[in-house]
Amino acid sequence: MKRLATTLLLLMMVCAAWAIEKSTSIVYINGTKYYIHAVQPGETLYALSKCYEVSEQLIVEHNPSTADGLKAGARIKIPVSGNTATSTVVVKSNKKSKKDFATHYVTKGETLYAIARQYEVPVQTILEDNSTIDPSRLSLGEKLLIRKKSIGKGSEEENHDALTEYAEQLSSVTEGDDYYVVQKGDTFYSLSKRFSLSEEELSQLNNGLKATELKAGAMIRIPAQMDSASAPDVTSSPETEEQQHTEGNELQYSAIDFRAVCNCDPLQVSLLLPMTVKERPSANYLEFYQGFLLGLDSLKTKHGYSIALDLYDTKRDPEEVERIVQEERFRRSQLVVGPVYEDELDAVVSFAEQKQIPLVSPLAYITRIQSDALFLMAPDPTQKYEKAASMIGEGKRITLIYTETTDKEFEAEMLDLLGDRPYIKHLYKYQHPSIKVEEDEIHPSDLTPILDNDADNLFVIMADNEIDVDRILAALASADTNLRARSIGAPKYTVLGNSRWNRYQNIDRSIFFKNRVTFFSTYHAKRDSERIVAFDRAYLRAFGSLPTLYAYRGYDAAMIFVAGMYNDIEYDMEDRRYMPLQTIYRFSQQEEHMNHANRDWMRVNYNSDFTITIE
C-alpha cells in the first residue's frame, strides 16, 4: 500500500507539472534570459522545476520570495535552462540562407522599434529569428537577421504594443526600476515631470541618455512604482518646455511636436527656390521644381492626397525671402521646402518654429542654424565613410598612391578614416611606355610590384587631376591583366575612389569596373535602373527633355516629405529608410545638433562583372 501511495503521489506531481502552461514571455535582465511565469493556484516549485527543466534551488535563487512558498498571481523569473538559446542561434544563423534573410547591423542609438519600423517587420518576428537579442539594450554593431517574407507586414501600432507588453513583463520582475516605452511627443522635460525626477536623474537612469537621443519606441528605465497609470497627469506643451539645452552646449532650441495631416484633409505646401538670379532664369531650379511636380502627381494618383502647392521665387536674395514670409498665403503653409541657401533661412526657420511645422533644406548641409524644425536632405559630412569599415578592416593591405600633386582634402579624409591602421605609401611616376629601361629595372609606370602579393589590397589614389587618375587606374588594370596572364592568380584588390572623379569627362568608365572602384557619394542615379528609367520617361513626356540630378532631388523631396506629412512626421521622419529613386535617406538628430540630418551616404560599388551595387 505504501508503495502504491508513493507511486500515486509521484504521478500526481508529474501531472501537476504537465498541467502547467509554460510561459512564452521571455525577457533579458542584465544579460541573462528569463521566462516570466505568472503563478497559478496549486502550482508548486517542484512542478515548475520540471516544466522549465531547472532546479527548484535555481528558481528560489532568482526569486528569494518563493522560499516561503508560491503565491497565486505573483510573477517570477525562471532562467532559460542551460543557456541553450545562445548556442542555438549561432547554429541556426549559419544555416539561414541569404535568400530568405537580410542582415542588419545595429548603428549608434538604434532601437528595436526603429529597426522594425525601418523594415516594417513585426517585432515578434525579429525576436523569433534572433533569440539572443535584448530589446531594451541593443549593442552597436550587433548583427540581426530580418526575415524577407515579413518585410512590409509589421504595423507601427502592433510593434509598439509588443514592446509595451515586453516592458510590462520586465517591470513585473525587476526590483528598483520599471521600464517604459517612449510615446510620440514625449520629451526629456515631459517625462521628467511625469515621473517626478530631474532631467539629470532620468539621464543617469538610462546610461547618460541625452535629450536629443530620446526616440519614440525606445525602452527606458523609470523609477519603480511609477508608470503611466499611477504617475501624475502632467502634460507637456511648447510653452512649458520652450527652452531646452543640449548637454555641454549653450545652444537653446524650441522642441517641436509635429502633427500629421489626416488623409482626407488638404495639405498646403510652399516651395522656395531661386527661379531667377539677377533676373536670369535658373535652369537647375526649374528642373528641381519640375521633379517636385512629378512627385506630387505620383502621390495624388497613388493615395488621392489633396495638395496645394505655392512656388515662391527667392531671387537668391535674403531680403526677398523675408518679404515672402510675411505674405498671408505663405503663412498658411503646413510644409515648407527651401530656400536653398543657408543665408536665406533665418526668417523661414523662425516662422516654422512658431507654426510648429517642418522646414526642408533640399540641397545644402546646414551648420550655422540649428532648429528642431529643420530637415536636411544632404548627408552629414562627418558620416561619409561610416560604410567603409569592411574596406579597411583587419587583414587589409592598404596602399596610398601619390603623384607629384595631391588632393589635400581627400588625403585628410583618408588619413582620418585610417586612424592608426598601418598603410604603405607609393609614389607613382608616369613615364611614356616608349621610353625603355634596363632589363633588371622596373618601369616607373608599372604597378605590378604593389599588386604582386597574396594580400587583400585596398588602393587609395591621392592624385588631384584627371590625367594622373586615369593613368594610375589604367596601370592597375594592366598589372592585374599581366599577373593573370602569368598564371600567378587573380590579385585581390579594390580602389577607394574620390567622388570628384565622377566630374571627370574623359575617363573611360569601364576602368572603374576593372579596378572594382568604390565611391561614397551624396547622390546616385544610374540611368539603367528600373525606377530611373520610369522617372525619365515620365519627365520626358511632361517636359520634353531628360532630367538632371536636380529633377531627381526635387522628386525625392516631394515623395519623402509630402508623403511624410500624413504619418511619419509625427516620428520626426526617423527610423525609416526612404528610397524614392536610387538614393537612400535616413534622418536623425545627431549629438549636440538639433537639425534632422540625412545620415546615409551612398556606397557605390563598381563590380568586376560590370554590375553596380548600392549600399
C-alpha positions in Angstrom: 0.0 0.0 0.0 2.8 2.4 0.9 4.5 1.7 -2.5 1.1 2.4 -4.2 0.6 5.6 -2.3 4.1 6.8 -3.2 3.5 6.0 -6.9 0.2 7.8 -6.9 1.9 10.9 -5.3 4.6 10.9 -7.9 2.0 10.6 -10.7 0.0 13.5 -9.2 3.2 15.6 -9.1 4.1 14.8 -12.7 0.5 15.5 -13.7 0.8 18.9 -11.9 3.9 19.6 -13.9 2.2 18.6 -17.1 -0.8 20.9 -16.2 1.4 23.9 -16.0 1.3 26.1 -19.1 4.9 27.1 -20.0 5.2 30.8 -20.5 6.0 32.3 -23.8 7.1 35.6 -22.3 10.9 35.9 -22.3 12.9 38.9 -21.2 16.6 39.8 -20.7 17.8 41.1 -17.3 21.4 42.1 -17.0 22.4 39.8 -19.9 20.5 36.7 -18.7 17.5 35.3 -20.4 14.3 34.5 -18.3 10.8 33.2 -18.7 8.3 35.3 -16.9 5.8 33.0 -15.2 2.5 34.1 -13.6 1.9 31.7 -10.7 -1.5 29.9 -10.7 -3.3 28.4 -7.7 -2.0 25.0 -6.7 1.4 25.3 -8.6 4.5 24.1 -6.7 8.2 24.7 -7.0 8.7 21.0 -8.0 6.1 21.3 -10.8 7.7 24.5 -12.1 11.2 23.0 -12.0 10.0 20.0 -14.1 8.1 22.2 -16.5 11.0 24.6 -17.1 13.8 22.0 -16.7 15.6 23.8 -13.9 16.2 23.0 -10.3 14.0 24.3 -7.5 17.0 25.8 -5.9 17.7 27.9 -9.0 14.1 29.2 -9.1 14.4 30.2 -5.4 17.9 31.8 -6.0 16.4 34.1 -8.6 13.2 34.7 -6.7 14.0 34.8 -2.9 10.3 35.4 -2.0 9.5 31.9 -3.2 11.4 30.3 -0.4 8.3 30.7 1.8 6.1 29.2 -0.9 4.4 30.3 -4.1 1.7 32.9 -4.1 -1.0 32.8 -6.7 -0.9 35.8 -9.0 2.8 36.5 -8.3 5.2 36.9 -11.3 8.5 35.1 -11.1 11.5 34.9 -13.4 12.8 31.5 -14.4 16.2 31.2 -16.2 16.1 29.7 -19.6 17.7 26.3 -18.9 21.3 25.7 -19.9 21.6 29.0 -21.8 20.6 26.9 -24.8 19.3 29.9 -26.6 22.7 31.4 -27.1 24.2 28.3 -28.7 21.1 27.5 -30.8 21.0 30.9 -32.5 24.6 30.5 -33.8 23.9 27.2 -35.3 20.7 28.4 -36.9 22.1 31.6 -38.2 24.8 29.7 -40.1 22.1 27.8 -41.9 19.9 30.7 -42.7 20.0 31.5 -46.4 20.8 35.0 -47.7 17.9 34.3 -50.0 15.5 34.3 -47.0 17.1 36.8 -44.7 18.5 40.3 -44.9 21.3 41.3 -42.5 21.1 44.5 -40.3 23.9 45.8 -38.2 22.8 48.0 -35.3 24.0 51.6 -35.5 24.6 54.1 -32.7 21.4 54.8 -30.7 19.2 52.4 -32.8 16.3 50.7 -31.1 14.4 47.5 -31.9 11.3 49.6 -32.6 13.3 51.7 -35.1 14.6 48.6 -36.9 11.2 47.0 -37.0 9.8 50.3 -38.3 12.5 50.6 -40.9 11.8 47.2 -42.4 8.1 47.2 -41.5 8.6 43.8 -39.9 6.8 42.6 -36.7 8.9 43.0 -33.5 7.9 39.4 -32.6 9.3 38.1 -35.8 12.7 39.8 -35.2 12.7 38.3 -31.7 12.0 34.8 -33.0 14.8 34.9 -35.6 17.3 36.5 -33.2 16.9 34.6 -29.9 19.8 36.4 -28.1 18.5 39.9 -28.7 17.8 42.1 -25.7 15.1 44.6 -26.8 15.9 47.1 -24.1 19.6 47.3 -24.9 20.9 46.7 -28.4 24.7 46.7 -28.9 26.5 48.8 -31.5 27.4 46.6 -34.5 25.1 43.7 -33.3 24.0 41.6 -36.2 20.3 40.9 -36.7 18.5 38.7 -39.3 15.5 40.2 -41.0 13.0 37.8 -42.5 12.4 38.9 -46.0 9.0 37.4 -46.3 7.9 39.5 -43.3 9.1 42.8 -44.7 6.1 45.2 -45.0 3.9 43.1 -42.7 4.5 44.9 -39.4 2.3 47.8 -38.3 3.6 50.5 -36.0 0.7 50.0 -33.6 1.3 46.3 -33.3 5.0 46.8 -32.8 4.5 49.4 -30.1 2.0 47.2 -28.3 4.5 44.3 -28.4 7.3 46.4 -26.9 4.9 47.8 -24.3 4.0 44.3 -23.3 7.7 43.4 -23.1 8.3 46.4 -20.8 5.4 45.4 -18.5 6.7 41.9 -18.2 10.2 43.2 -17.5 8.9 45.7 -14.9 6.9 42.9 -13.1 10.1 41.0 -12.0 12.7 43.7 -11.6 13.4 45.5 -8.4 14.2 49.2 -8.1 13.2 50.3 -11.6 10.4 49.9 -14.1 10.5 50.1 -17.9 8.6 52.5 -20.1 8.2 52.6 -23.9 8.6 56.2 -25.2 5.5 57.6 -26.9 5.2 60.0 -29.8 5.6 63.5 -28.4 7.4 62.5 -25.2 10.4 64.7 -24.3 13.0 64.7 -21.6 11.1 67.6 -20.0 7.7 66.0 -20.1 9.0 62.6 -18.9 11.0 64.1 -16.0 7.8 65.9 -14.9 5.6 62.9 -15.4 7.8 60.6 -13.3 8.8 63.2 -10.7 12.5 63.3 -11.3 15.0 65.8 -12.8 16.2 65.5 -16.3 19.7 64.7 -15.0 18.3 61.8 -12.9 16.4 60.5 -15.9 19.7 60.6 -17.9 21.6 58.8 -15.2 19.0 56.1 -15.0 19.5 55.4 -18.7 23.3 55.3 -19.1 23.7 59.0 -19.8 20.9 59.2 -22.4 20.7 62.7 -23.9 17.6 64.7 -24.7 18.4 64.6 -28.4 18.7 60.8 -28.3 15.2 60.2 -27.0 13.1 58.4 -29.7 9.6 57.1 -29.9 9.6 53.4 -29.3 12.7 53.4 -27.2 12.5 51.4 -23.9 13.8 53.4 -21.0 14.1 52.9 -17.2 12.0 54.9 -14.8 11.6 54.9 -11.0 9.8 51.8 -9.6 6.1 52.0 -8.9 5.7 54.9 -11.4 4.0 54.2 -14.7 1.5 55.8 -16.9 -1.4 54.7 -14.7 0.0 55.8 -11.4 2.1 58.8 -12.4 0.8 62.4 -12.0 -1.1 63.6 -15.1 1.4 66.2 -16.3 1.2 67.0 -20.0 3.8 69.0 -21.9 3.3 71.8 -24.3 5.6 74.0 -26.4 5.0 76.8 -23.8 6.1 74.6 -20.8 9.2 73.3 -22.4 10.1 76.1 -24.8 13.8 76.3 -23.9 15.8 73.1 -23.5 19.6 72.7 -23.6 22.0 70.2 -25.1 24.5 68.8 -22.6 27.7 70.8 -22.6 26.3 73.3 -25.2 24.9 76.8 -24.7 22.6 76.3 -27.7 18.9 76.8 -26.9 16.1 75.5 -29.1 12.4 75.1 -29.3 11.3 71.5 -29.1 8.6 70.8 -31.8 5.9 68.1 -31.6 4.9 67.7 -35.3 1.4 66.6 -36.1 0.4 64.5 -39.1 -2.3 65.6 -41.5 -5.4 63.5 -41.9 -5.5 61.6 -45.3 -8.8 63.4 -46.1 -7.5 66.9 -45.4 -5.8 69.2 -47.9 -2.1 69.9 -47.4 -0.6 73.4 -48.1 3.0 73.2 -49.4 5.3 76.1 -50.1 8.3 75.7 -52.3 11.0 78.4 -52.1 13.6 78.3 -55.0 15.9 80.8 -56.7 14.0 80.5 -60.0 15.7 83.7 -61.2 19.1 85.1 -60.3 19.7 88.7 -61.3 16.6 88.4 -63.5 18.0 85.5 -65.4 16.1 82.1 -65.2 17.8 79.3 -63.4 17.6 76.0 -65.4 18.7 73.9 -62.4 16.0 75.0 -60.1 13.4 74.9 -62.8 14.3 71.2 -63.1 14.0 70.8 -59.3 10.5 72.3 -59.5 9.5 70.0 -62.3 10.8 66.9 -60.5 8.8 68.1 -57.4 5.7 68.4 -59.5 6.1 64.8 -60.8 6.4 63.7 -57.2 3.2 65.4 -56.2 1.4 64.0 -59.2 2.5 60.5 -58.2 1.3 60.9 -54.7 -2.1 62.3 -55.8 -2.6 59.4 -58.2 -1.5 56.7 -55.7 -3.0 58.0 -52.5 -5.6 60.5 -53.6 -4.0 63.3 -51.5 -5.2 66.8 -51.9 -2.1 69.0 -52.2 -2.0 72.7 -52.8 1.5 73.9 -53.9 2.7 77.5 -54.0 6.0 78.3 -55.7 8.0 81.3 -54.5 11.0 82.8 -56.4 13.6 83.8 -53.7 15.7 85.5 -56.4 18.8 84.5 -54.4 18.0 87.4 -52.0 17.6 87.0 -48.2 15.5 90.2 -48.2 13.1 88.7 -50.8 12.7 85.7 -48.5 11.8 87.9 -45.6 9.2 89.6 -47.7 7.8 86.2 -48.8 7.5 85.0 -45.2 5.2 87.9 -44.4 2.7 87.1 -47.2 -0.7 86.0 -45.9 -0.8 82.9 -48.2 2.7 81.7 -47.2 1.7 82.0 -43.5 -0.9 79.2 -44.1 1.9 76.8 -45.0 1.9 73.3 -43.4 5.2 72.2 -45.1 8.0 74.4 -46.4 10.7 73.1 -48.8 13.5 75.6 -49.3 15.1 78.1 -49.5 18.2 76.6 -50.9 21.0 78.7 -49.3 21.8 79.0 -45.6 21.9 82.8 -45.6 18.2 82.8 -46.6 17.0 80.5 -43.9 16.7 82.7 -40.7 13.3 84.2 -41.3 11.8 80.9 -42.5 13.2 78.9 -39.5 11.6 81.4 -37.1 8.3 81.0 -39.0 8.5 77.2 -38.9 9.3 77.1 -35.2 6.4 79.5 -34.4 3.9 77.5 -36.5 5.4 74.1 -35.4 5.8 72.8 -39.0 8.7 71.1 -40.8 11.1 73.0 -43.0 13.2 71.1 -45.6 16.6 72.2 -46.8 16.8 70.3 -50.1 20.4 70.6 -51.1 22.7 72.3 -48.6 24.1 70.8 -45.4 23.4 73.5 -42.8 25.7 74.1 -39.8 25.2 77.6 -38.6 21.5 77.4 -37.9 20.2 74.7 -35.5 16.5 74.0 -35.2 14.2 71.2 -34.4 12.0 72.3 -37.4 14.8 71.9 -39.9 15.3 68.7 -42.1 18.5 68.4 -44.2 18.4 66.1 -47.3 22.2 66.5 -47.8 24.0 63.9 -45.7 26.2 64.8 -42.7 29.8 65.1 -44.0 31.2 63.6 -40.7 29.4 60.3 -41.6 30.7 60.0 -45.1 32.8 56.9 -44.5 30.6 55.0 -42.0 30.1 52.2 -44.5 33.9 51.9 -45.2 34.7 49.6 -42.2 34.8 46.4 -44.2 37.2 48.1 -46.7 39.9 49.0 -44.1 39.3 46.1 -41.7 41.7 43.6 -40.3 43.8 41.8 -42.9 43.7 44.6 -45.5 46.9 45.7 -47.1 46.3 49.4 -47.6 48.4 51.4 -50.1 48.1 55.2 -50.7 49.2 56.0 -54.2 50.6 59.6 -54.5 51.7 61.7 -57.5 53.6 65.0 -57.7 50.4 66.8 -56.8 47.9 65.7 -54.1 44.2 66.3 -53.4 44.8 67.6 -49.9 41.1 67.5 -48.9 40.7 63.8 -49.9 44.1 63.0 -48.3 42.8 64.5 -45.0 39.6 62.4 -45.2 41.6 59.2 -45.8 44.1 59.7 -43.0 41.3 60.5 -40.6 39.4 57.3 -41.8 42.5 55.1 -41.4 43.4 56.4 -37.9 46.2 54.3 -36.5 45.8 51.5 -39.1 49.1 50.7 -40.9 49.4 51.7 -44.6 52.0 51.9 -47.3 52.9 55.0 -49.4 53.7 54.6 -53.0 54.9 57.4 -55.3 53.7 56.9 -58.9 55.8 58.4 -61.6 54.5 58.4 -65.1 56.9 57.7 -68.0 55.8 57.1 -71.5 55.9 53.4 -72.5 58.1 54.1 -75.4 60.9 55.0 -73.0 62.8 51.8 -72.3 64.5 50.8 -69.1 67.2 48.3 -68.3 66.2 44.6 -68.1 66.7 44.3 -64.4 64.8 47.6 -63.7 61.0 48.1 -63.3 59.3 50.6 -65.5 58.3 53.6 -63.3 54.7 53.4 -64.6 54.4 49.7 -63.8 52.3 49.0 -60.7 52.7 45.2 -60.8 55.1 45.2 -57.8 52.4 46.6 -55.4 49.8 44.2 -56.7 52.0 41.0 -56.8 51.1 39.6 -53.4 48.6 37.3 -51.8 47.0 40.0 -49.6 43.6 41.6 -49.9 44.6 45.0 -51.2 43.0 48.4 -50.9 44.4 51.2 -53.1 43.6 54.9 -52.5 44.7 57.3 -55.2 45.6 60.7 -53.9 46.1 62.4 -57.3 44.2 65.7 -57.8 43.8 65.7 -61.6 42.1 63.7 -64.2 45.1 62.7 -66.2 47.0 61.2 -63.3 43.9 59.3 -62.0 43.3 57.9 -65.5 46.9 56.8 -65.8 47.0 55.1 -62.4 43.7 53.3 -62.9 45.0 52.1 -66.3 48.3 50.9 -64.8 46.4 48.9 -62.1 44.2 47.2 -64.7 47.3 46.4 -66.8 49.1 45.0 -63.8 46.1 42.8 -63.0 46.0 41.5 -66.6 49.7 40.8 -66.5 49.6 38.8 -63.3 46.6 36.7 -64.5 48.4 36.0 -67.8 51.4 34.7 -65.9 49.1 32.3 -64.1 50.1 33.8 -60.8 46.4 34.1 -59.9 43.8 36.8 -59.7 45.0 39.6 -57.5 42.6 40.7 -54.8 42.1 44.4 -54.7 39.6 47.3 -54.7 40.1 51.0 -55.2 38.5 53.6 -52.8 37.7 56.4 -55.2 37.3 60.1 -54.8 33.7 61.2 -55.6 35.2 64.1 -57.6 36.2 61.5 -60.3 32.5 61.5 -61.3 33.0 65.0 -62.7 35.8 64.0 -65.0 34.7 63.9 -68.6 37.5 61.9 -70.3 37.9 58.8 -68.1 36.5 55.6 -69.7 34.0 54.4 -67.0 34.8 50.8 -67.9 38.1 51.2 -66.0 36.0 51.6 -62.8 34.7 48.1 -63.2 38.1 46.6 -64.0 39.5 48.1 -60.8 36.5 47.4 -58.5 36.2 51.1 -57.7 34.0 52.1 -54.7 32.7 55.7 -54.2 31.0 57.4 -51.3 28.6 59.9 -52.8 25.7 62.2 -51.7 23.6 61.1 -54.6 23.4 58.3 -57.0 21.1 57.8 -60.0 22.1 55.4 -62.8 20.0 55.6 -65.9 19.6 51.8 -66.4 17.8 51.4 -63.1 14.2 50.5 -63.5 13.0 53.4 -61.2 15.2 55.9 -63.0 14.0 54.7 -66.4 10.4 55.1 -65.4 11.0 58.6 -64.0 13.0 59.6 -67.1 10.1 58.5 -69.3 7.5 60.5 -67.2 9.8 63.6 -67.2 10.4 63.4 -70.9 6.6 63.1 -71.6 5.9 66.0 -69.3 8.7 68.4 -70.1 10.3 67.3 -73.4 13.8 66.7 -72.1 15.9 64.3 -70.0 16.1 65.2 -66.3 19.3 66.0 -64.4 20.1 65.3 -60.7 18.2 68.5 -59.7 15.0 66.9 -61.1 15.7 63.7 -59.2 16.3 65.6 -56.0 13.0 67.5 -56.4 11.1 64.3 -56.9 12.7 62.8 -53.8 11.8 65.8 -51.7 8.1 65.6 -52.7 7.9 61.8 -52.3 9.6 61.8 -48.8 8.2 64.9 -47.1 4.8 65.4 -48.6 4.0 61.7 -48.0 5.6 62.0 -44.6 3.2 64.8 -43.6 0.4 62.1 -43.5 2.2 59.9 -40.9 6.0 59.8 -40.5 6.3 63.5 -39.5 5.0 62.6 -36.0 8.1 60.4 -35.6 10.4 63.3 -36.9 10.9 61.1 -40.0 13.3 59.0 -38.0 13.8 55.2 -38.1 12.6 54.8 -41.7 14.6 54.2 -44.8 13.4 56.2 -47.8 14.4 55.5 -51.4 12.1 57.2 -53.9 14.6 56.6 -56.8 18.0 55.2 -56.1 19.4 57.4 -53.3 18.7 56.3 -49.7 17.8 58.8 -47.0 17.6 58.2 -43.2 17.0 61.1 -40.9 18.1 61.6 -37.3 19.3 64.3 -34.9 23.0 64.0 -34.1 24.6 64.7 -30.7 24.6 68.4 -30.0 22.7 69.2 -33.2 19.0 70.0 -33.4 18.7 69.7 -37.2 17.2 66.4 -38.5 20.0 65.4 -40.9 20.1 62.7 -43.5 22.8 60.3 -42.3 23.0 58.0 -45.3 25.9 58.3 -47.8 25.6 56.2 -50.8 28.3 53.5 -51.2 28.5 52.7 -54.9 30.4 49.6 -55.9 31.6 49.0 -59.4 32.0 45.2 -59.7 34.3 43.2 -62.0 31.3 41.6 -63.6 30.2 45.1 -64.9 27.4 45.5 -62.4 26.9 48.3 -59.9 25.7 47.6 -56.4 24.4 50.2 -53.9 24.8 50.1 -50.2 
